[in-house]
Amino acid sequence: MESIHIEIRGRVQGVGFRWFVVEKAEELSLAGWVRNTSHGSVEIAAAGQRDALERFEAAMKPGPRGARVEEVRRLAAITPDSLPARFEIVR
């Protein structure tokens, strides 16, 4: 199992982005979490099979309807074992 830790910047809060992330993660059988940050971005940590993670990250670039993604930025790695088994929204 592999993991990604990313930050999504742009108009990504108040547009259902976290729910979009959870839906895509569940479709791809990924573990992890998503949360809004205090500076207006969305942070995501996800773990699963490499091809599923690649499809997941690609889906973040357009985001849900109403979002305007300006940047998808990689963050420091998170170990897959530290992530919740069921993908969830955290605060």
N, C-alpha and C positions, 0 to 999 in steps of 0.2 A: 504494500500500500504506500502511496505517495501523498504529499500534501502541497497545498499552495496557501499563501497568505497575501492578500491583495487589498488595496485601497482603491475605491472608485470615487473620482472627483467630477464635479459638475453639478447640474441640477438633479440631485439624486435623493433628496429628502422631501417628503410630502407628496411623493408620486407613486407610492406602493413598491418601491424598489426592494425593500427587505422581503416582502411577500413573494415578489418575483423570484428572488434568490432562493428562497425556501422551496418554491415550486420546482425550479430547475434542478436543485440539489436532490430533491426527492425523486424526480424523473430519472436521474443518473445514479441513484443509490449512493449518494455521498454522505459522509459524516461531517459535522462541523457546526459553525455558527456564523451569524451575521449581526452587525450592530451599526447604528448611527454613531458618528463621532461628534464631539462638541464643536468641531470646526466645519461641519456641514458635509462631510463625506460619508461613505459607507465602507466599513471594514469587514472583510470576509476571511475566514479560515476554513478550508475544506480538505477532506482526505478521501481517497478512493483510488480506483484504477487510473493509470496515466491517460488513457484515451478519454475517459469520462471527465477527468479534470480539464483536459484540453478543450472539449466541447463546452464544458461549463464556463470556462474563462472566456471563450469566444462569444458565448451568449451574453456576457456582461457588457460587451462593448456597445451594442445598441441599447440594452436595457429594456425596461417596460415602456409602454406608451406614456408619454408625458415627461419622460426623463431626457436629459441631455448629458450624455457622458462625454467629458472632456479628456479624461485620462484614466487608464487602468495601470496602477503602479504596484510592482512587487515589493513586499515587505519581508522582514526577517523570517526565516523558516520557523514553522511550528511543528513539533513532532506529531505524527498522526495519532499516536496513542493518547495524547493529552486532549484530544477533541471528543465531544459527546458523540455517541453512536448514532443518535437521531439528530438530524439537522435542525437547529433551533435559532430563534431570535433571542439575543441576549441584550442586556443593558449595560 
